[in-house]
Amino acid sequence: MQGLLARFRRSVPAEMQLLSRLMIAGALLFAGSRLALVTLCAERLTGVEPMAVVRALALGTFQDLSLIAWLLLPVWMLVCLPRVHWVHQPRVRAAVSGWIGVITFLLLIGVASDLAHFREFDVRLNGTSLDYLRQPAHLLAVLYHEFALIPVVAAMLLFSWLAARRGGRLLMELAHARTHGTARLATGGSALLVLLSLCAGAPALADSEFIASSSSEWPRGYLVDQLTINGTSNFMGAWFAELGNEAPLRERVRSGDGEQAENLVRDVVGGPGDTFLDSGLDIGGLDSGGTPLWRATDTGRPLTRPNVVLVLMESFSARGIGSLGGRYSDAPRFDALAKESLLFSNLYAVGTRTNRGLAGVLSSMPALPGVSPICALEPGERMMTIADVLRDRGYSTLALCGGDREYDNLEAYTVGNGFDRLVALDDFAAPTFSTEWGVSDEDLFDRALEEFGDLAQREEPFFGFVLTLSNHRPYRVPAGRVAPADANDEEGVQRMVFRYADHALGRFMDAAKAQPWYADTVFVFVADHGRHARNTDAPDVESFRIPLLIHAPGRVAPRRVTRVASQLDVAPTVLGLLGGTYESAFFGSDQLQPGAPARAMLSVGDYLAWTEGGTVAVWPPHGPLEYFDLSSDGRLAAFHPEPDVSRRLASRLRSTARVAFDVSRGRTHRDPKVRSAPEGSEAR
């Protein structure tokens, strides 16, 4: 072996030896991360064909090498020059060594973030992950308290420093190595061949077409696709895509006939009481000519003006709710309230992040890959909400959140779009309990009761929106409220925090029932998103199932609605209960109206899905749509539906995605003229 190694060193140019060692070091780093990923998924991989896993890891390694080659591009270029111009220059050697150290540190952060992101969300780093970087100080604070951030970063810095020193030694070896007459030519030629073979021009998506073209030859699936992806490369590709005005997403969703897509979406969302209007808006160069969904909706019910309290509950998924057939019964107060309320048992979240849930519930806006439309809002830009409709009817509107008002662009979204005021973390002088995310649910609900009491003193009704935070990492709650859990049992700790969220909800409703405004109030409880239960073949649709409960004794009769619905339907359904006529550009429909569409559109990472009639159509980021049968217990089984069914689901998913992209990116989700029905009509 030593003889072969010595022969290799004598025959191969030193430049090639340097590049080979750097490439191998990077490949080993990613190989370790893939091994960790396989370990995390070991139980789920037992049902996957072994060759599919091997093929996925091989394709993933190809993408790893692509990323490493591009990161080492400055070194590739330098080794093509005569050594005297760079290796014998101390400053150049120091710069190259520093570059190696910096790249090592960034790759370590990327690998660690990728594994943590997959462990939490069951998806590799992607465009959605960019939302976290919009508040870096808050992100660092959470990481500091939840993980051993300082020791981990210190270890990464030490490893990076050692890598830089090792790189410097390799450069010194190169400076004293024997010169080969063809060294630069061989190095330059090999560099060119490698860069061409690794898809120069699209390194972040190097294997996408290859994967798509291979789909018929080997078993794929959601988990296999995740094993293939290089999360760091995926994240960098999403970042460059955002800088490029999301060109890949634009090309993906805007293929086909735009007018046909708009007409199809109108057919999907429109009901017998809807009259579509010509908004006459300029959509900023897009060819849809304005928001195609602007319409006047006659609810068919007389106008009423009760107070409305809408609570968006963090991660309150059906999985922990017994009355929804969940795996656990960790919400006894919710279950008791459900017996007195209107309960939707098959309602799905639009995405996996709170900012997606906010847009879905308040603005009836689907979630798409990439940047959230809420986070993308600039000062002065508008995005229609249910608060706009209610304020136009004379309601006082208030939003409350126990967290930072700047996080996820919350203040710009609420105060700029129908809400008179936002109460946030800096408005709580002495909360009884807080975490890195904000004040506890009990503190938040207590403040909400105070604010609602003040609003009830006015002549006009009020709309109060409450966004809870406690049911979230770092999974800490006030002592003595619920039974504690073993700190080493992560699922047990998550269930404990879920029970606390339910306890706070019940406590809030107990106090609300004693208020004079209770009898004239419609209470709406819905989750922002679910919590992943993991799946192998497709995004876990069951983890998107969340509760929607509407409690209004004397106004809404208790019953259960089992039809498939979405967060998109929350605002239209609530407005339907209030009656009258209103105008909106909502993507949802009143689910209490006969003939309302029973469907849901979901987004996880770069995947989009549409569920309707027991069938789920999944649109991967690359390749054709895949179809699954959704059983009563939430399990998915791949199958081939009838051609007319697959065509219908595919066209509805693609068309809704296109219109949602045009409307959200074109900033036309709201008509700047907030038009009301004529004076004297029911809408006022």
Protein Blocks (a to p, Z undefined) as FASTA:
>chain_A
ZZmmmmmmmmpcfklmmmmmmmmmmmmmmmmmmmmmmmmmmmmmmmpcfklmmmmmmmmm
mmmmmmmmmmmmmmmmmmmpcfklmmmpmklmmmmmmmmmmmmmmmmmmmmmmmmmmmmn
opacdfklmmmmmmmmlmmmmmmmmpcfklmmmmmmmmmmmmmmmmmmmmmmmmmpccdf
klmmmmmmmmmmmmmmnoghilmlmmmmmmmmmmmmpccdjklmmmmpcfklmmmmmmmm
mmnoommmmmmmmgcjfklmmmmmmmmmpcfkbccddekpaehhpanopafkbccddehi
acddddddddddehiafklmmknopabdcblmlmmmmmmmccdfbbccfblbfklmmmmm
mnopacdehjdfklmpcghiacddfklmmmmnopacddddfbdfkgghlmmmmmmnopab
dcdfklpmbacbdcfkbccfklmmmmmmmmmmmmmmpmbdcddddddfklpcehiacehk
accddfklmklmmmmmmmmmmmmmmmmmmmmmmpmklmmcccddddfbdcdebiakbccf
klmpccdddddehkaccdddfbdcdfklmmmmmmmmngpjdddfbfbdcfkbghiacddd
ddehjbccddeehiacdddfbdcdddddddfkopacdddddfklmmmmmmmmmmmmmmmm
mmmmnopabcfblcdddehiakZZ
